[in-house]
Amino acid sequence: MVDTTIAFAGSGLDRADHIRSDPDQLAGLMNWRARLLRLDGIDPVIADDGGLAWGTLADADPAAELVFLGLSEDGRGCFAEVAPRLVGSVAPPNPRLWQAMSMLPGVELATYGGARSLVDWHARHRFCAQCGSATKLAKGGWQRNCTNEACKAEHYPRVDPVTIMLVECEGELLLGRQPRFPPKRYSALAGFVEPGESIEEAVAREVFEEAGVRARDVIYVASQPWPFPSSLMIGCCAVADDKTITIDERELDDARWFTRAEVELAMSGDESGAFIAPPPFAVAHHLLKWWLAK
């Protein structure tokens, strides 16, 4: 069962892959009953009731590409548009984005997260990586095809795997802080999985590179889709035998070992302790809850 308490997981839409592959069925869903997810660029538009704002296909830019998100519970097709103004643009940081997303129920936040990743991918992948020719939307937006008849390469939305991990030694946890974190915020270490690398190898490598700590006995705990722009956070826990830390200052401002009591205080929301915990929408928050409960 999907853990819908983890932000961006648990969308209520049926992805309906069989419809993506059938142009006639897909076209049949593009009627007056279809729903169009309203977006401000790639940011969500919040309705008066606090949920996602939806319109009809009549609201779409005639020049936009339509991406099929899936079927609603009542069988209506749900779509998002890749507006021409998004193509080749760079979305500026939106300091109000998390405030807007915090208003959304978990199921709708998951729907928005998937749509955001997909629309952003289409806006940034207009040309074939194999031959440089233009690409066109296919399979309801879950594929782009090269238009060069000599190439015909097929391209698919990418997901970048990221390991995010707690490391335990003698009952204490290793946490770090990045330069962009608010004051006192510490979180689990994290890093991208590299080609030719297992999850276990990525955990060990990243922990050693960032903090100089040798990690072993990696176990999987939980995962989280992360649409910024399109990662899969793979939450793990590992064990270390030596607490000696050597920080990579290009990656971290600081890394420290924290006691169970310090973690419990931070997770209670009390900001007077040794550190401030990651926010509830981050999978690192769920990793800390899991560690305290085990």
N, C-alpha and C positions, 0 to 999 in steps of 0.2 A: 504494500500500500504506500502511495506517495505521502511523504510527510509535508502536509500543507502548512505546517507552522514555520517552515523554512521559506524565506522570501523568494519569490520568483518561481517556486515549484507549485504544482497542483492546479494548472489551468483547467477550467471546466469545458473547454472546447474539445470536440472530437476531431483529431487531426485528419481523419478520413483519407488515408493515402490512396485508396482505390478510386476516389474521385479526382485527386490530383492528376492521375494518369489517364483520365478519360475526358477528353475535351468536350464531348457532348454533355456529360453529366455536369461538368464545371460550368459550361455556358448556361445550362438549365437553372443553375443556382443564382445566376446574375439577373435577378428579377426584382420586382418592387418590394419583395419581402426581405431581400438581402440587407445585411448590416455593414456599414462602413465605420471602422474605428477612426474617430477624429483624433488627429495629431497636430501638435504645434511644432512643425519640423519633425523631430523624432521624440519630442516630449509629450506626455499625456495631456489630454484636455479632460478636466474633471467636471462632471455633471453636477447639477444642483443637489442631487441626492448623495453626493460624495463618491459615486462610482465613476467608471469610465463613461465618457460621452460617445454616443454612437449616432451616426446619421444613416442616410441611404446612399446608394450608388449615384444618385442624381447630384449628390454633394461633391463628387470626385472631380478633380481637374480632368477635362477630356484628354489632355496630353499625358496623364499619369499612367504608370503601370499599376495594375491591381494584383495584390498578393493574397492568395487564399489562406486564411488563418485556420479554418476548420468549420465545423458545424456546431451551432448552438444546441442547447437541449431540446428546443422545439423544431430542430431540423433546418433552420435558416443558415444560409451561407454567410460567413463572416469574413470581411476583407479589410485590407489596409492599402493605402496608396503610396507609391514611390513618386512623390511630386517632382516635376522637372527642376524645381529650385534646389532640391537636395543634391542633385547629381553634381559631383565635383566640388561640393562645398564641405567645409569643416564646421561642425556644430560647435558653437562657443560654449564654454562651461556655463551651466545654469545653476546659480546658487540656490534657486527655489525648487530645484527638481525633487530633492528628497522630501521636502515639505509637501509637495504635490503628491508624490507616491505614497507618503505615509497615510494619506486619506483613503487609499484604496483598500477594499477588502482583499484578503490574501489570494483568492481565486482570480480576481480581476488584475491584481498586480502581476500574477504569473502570465495572464493573457497579454498584458502590456509588454512584459519583458521579452516574450517570444516575438511579438510584433516588432518591437524596437530593434532587436538583433537582425531580424530578417530584412526590414526596410533599410537599415543602415548598410547591410551587406550588398543589397541591390544598388544602392546609391554609389558604392565604392568599387563595384566590379562590372564596369561597363565594357571592358575590353578583355579579350582572350589572353590568358597568361601564357599560352602556348605559341600563338602566332601574332598577337596584337590586334586582330580584327575586332570589330564590334560584336557584342553578344546580345542575345534577346532572351526575354523571360520565357520559361517553359515549366511544365508540370505545376501549374498554378502558383509559380513563384518559388518553388523549392528546387529550382535548377535554372541555370543560364546556359544557352547553347551558342557556340561560335557560329557566326553567319558565313564564314569562309568555307565554301564547299570542299576545298581541299583539306580542311582541318576538321571541322565539325566536332571540336572538343566539347565535352560536357563538364560544367562546373557546378559545384554544390556548396550551399552555405557551410562555412567552416565553423568549427567549435574548437577553441584552444584549451587544452587541459592544463589545469594549474593545481599543483599540490599545495595544501595549506595544513599545517601540522603543529600539534602540541608535542613537546619533547619532555619526558619525565625522568627525573633522577632523584633518588632518595626521597620521594614524596613531594618534590617541588617541580614546578613547571617553568620551562624556558619560554619567555615571551619577548618580543622586540617592538621597537617603535620606528616608524619611517618618518622622514623629515616633514611630510605633509600632514601627519597626524595632529589633532588638537593636543594641547598640553596635557601631560600625564597619561595619555591614551597608549596602552600596550595591547598587542594582539599576537595571534599565532604567526609564525614565520610562513612565507609562501613563495612560490616560484613556478615558472612554466616548466612543464615536462618537455625535454628536448628529444629530437629524433633519435631512435635507437635506444630508448631508455624506458625501463619499467617504472611504475608508480613508486615502488620501493626504492629503486635507485635514485629517482628524482628527489624523494624526501631526504635521503641520506646526503646527496650532493648539495642540495640547497641549504640544509642546516649547517653543513660544514663550511660552505662558501660564505654564508652570511654571519655565522657566529663561531666558527672554528670548533664546533662540537660534533663528535662522532655519534651518529644515531643508528640504532639497530632495531630489530623486531617490530617492523612497521605493520600496523593494522589499519584497515579501513573503518571509518566511523559513519560518515554521511557525505552527501554531495549537494551542490547548489548551482543552478544555472545563474550566470552573472552577466547581464546584457550590456557590458561596458568595455568593448562592444559586444563580445560574444565568447565568454569563457565558461568552462565547467570547473567549478571549485571542488576538488576532491579532498575531503576532510579526513585526516589521518592522525594517528598517535604513534609515537615511537619512544624508545628507551635509550638513555645515555648512561655511561658508566663514569664519566668524568665531567665535572661542572666548570672546568676551565673554559673561559670565553675569550675569543679573539674576534672582534667585530670588524666586518667589512664596512668601513665608513662611507663607501659609495652607495651602500644599500640601506644601512641602518644608522639612526642616531644613537641607539642604545639597545642593549639586550641584557636581560637580568633573569635570575631565578626567583620565583615567587612561591611562598608557602601556601598551603591549602587555606589557612585562615585569611591570608591576603586576597586570595582569589574569591573566597566566599564573600568578603566584605565588598569587593569591587562588583561582584555579580548581584549584590543586594541593591545596587544603585547608589550606595554611599560613596561619594567622591572624595572623602577626606583621607582615604587609605593610601596604600603604596602606589596604586595605579587606578585608572579608569578603564572599565571593561569595554570591549567592542560593542557597538549597538546591536539591538535584537535582530535587525535585518541582515546582519552578517553571519555567515556560517561559523565564523570563529566564536561567536557568542554561544552557538549551539554546541560547539566542541567543548567549551568551558563548562556548560551545564552538564554535558555527558560525563566529563571527567569528575565533576563534583559528586555525581550520582553513582558512579561505578564502585 
